[in-house]
Amino acid sequence: MSVTQLNRLLEQKGQRNPGTASQDFPDQGYVEVDFGPRPVAEEIFTVYDDRVRTSSRIVAALSYEAPTDKDLDEVLMDKLVLTAGNSRTGSFELHVTAMDGSYLEGAFVIAYTIINSETSAVVADDMLIDANEL
């Protein structure tokens, strides 16, 4: 499923994908993950993004943005451990658990960066190295 199709599906469900089409940061994406109303200890989400390839590496972090039906201060209450990987053409898996072993519920906005072989990585303020050299 393409990002456009996914966004339409989320919109029909009253949810949103905060951003995957930014021209300023073409390797950046955001996705809203929802654990649902019943608390769970962990969850593996499949994130669909047309820019992901089997060789892609993904770096993910909790975004400081209020998700659907949640206040911003609630975002800071849970400390998440995010592991992204198992990239396939058009998608990757995002494994989310609570850092302290507690249960998670509701939605969170996750920001991610797609690192492909053509992507440059900033190693230091004054050093730019191509990903093929890493």
Residue pairs with C-beta under 8 A, 6 or more apart in sequence:
1 9
1 48
1 90
2 48
2 50
2 90
3 17
3 20
3 21
3 48
3 49
3 50
6 17
6 48
7 16
7 17
7 20
10 16
10 17
10 32
14 68
15 32
15 34
15 68
15 107
16 32
16 68
17 30
17 31
17 32
18 30
18 31
18 32
18 63
18 65
18 109
19 28
19 29
19 30
20 29
20 30
20 31
20 49
22 28
26 51
27 51
27 113
27 114
27 115
27 116
27 119
28 111
28 112
28 113
28 114
29 47
29 49
29 51
29 111
29 112
29 113
29 114
30 63
30 65
30 109
30 110
30 111
30 112
31 45
31 47
31 94
31 109
31 110
31 112
32 67
32 68
32 107
32 108
32 109
32 110
33 43
33 45
33 94
33 96
33 107
33 108
33 110
34 67
34 68
34 106
34 107
35 43
35 96
35 104
35 105
35 106
35 107
35 108
36 105
36 106
37 105
37 106
38 105
39 103
39 104
39 105
40 103
40 104
40 105
41 97
41 98
41 101
41 103
41 104
42 95
42 96
42 97
42 98
42 104
43 95
43 96
43 104
44 93
44 94
44 95
44 96
45 93
45 94
45 96
46 91
46 92
46 93
46 94
47 84
47 91
47 92
47 93
47 94
47 110
47 112
48 90
48 91
49 90
49 91
49 92
49 114
50 90
51 114
51 116
52 58
52 87
52 88
52 89
52 90
52 91
52 92
52 114
53 87
53 89
53 116
54 87
54 88
54 89
55 87
55 116
55 117
56 87
56 92
56 114
56 115
56 116
57 85
57 87
57 114
57 115
58 84
58 85
58 87
58 92
58 94
58 112
58 113
58 114
58 115
59 84
59 112
59 113
59 115
60 82
60 83
60 84
60 94
60 110
60 111
60 112
60 113
61 82
61 110
61 111
61 112
62 75
62 80
62 82
62 108
62 109
62 110
62 111
63 108
63 109
63 110
63 111
64 72
64 75
65 72
65 75
65 109
66 72
66 74
66 75
66 109
67 75
67 106
67 107
67 108
67 109
68 107
69 106
69 107
70 106
70 107
70 108
74 106
75 108
75 109
78 98
78 102
78 104
78 108
79 98
79 99
79 100
80 96
80 97
80 98
80 99
80 104
80 108
81 96
81 97
81 98
81 99
82 94
82 95
82 96
82 110
83 94
83 95
84 92
84 93
84 94
84 95
84 112
85 92
85 93
86 92
86 93
94 110
94 112
96 104
96 108
96 110
97 104
98 104
115 121
115 131
116 131
117 131
117 132
118 131
119 131
120 128
120 129
120 130
120 131
121 129
121 130
121 131
121 134
122 128
123 129
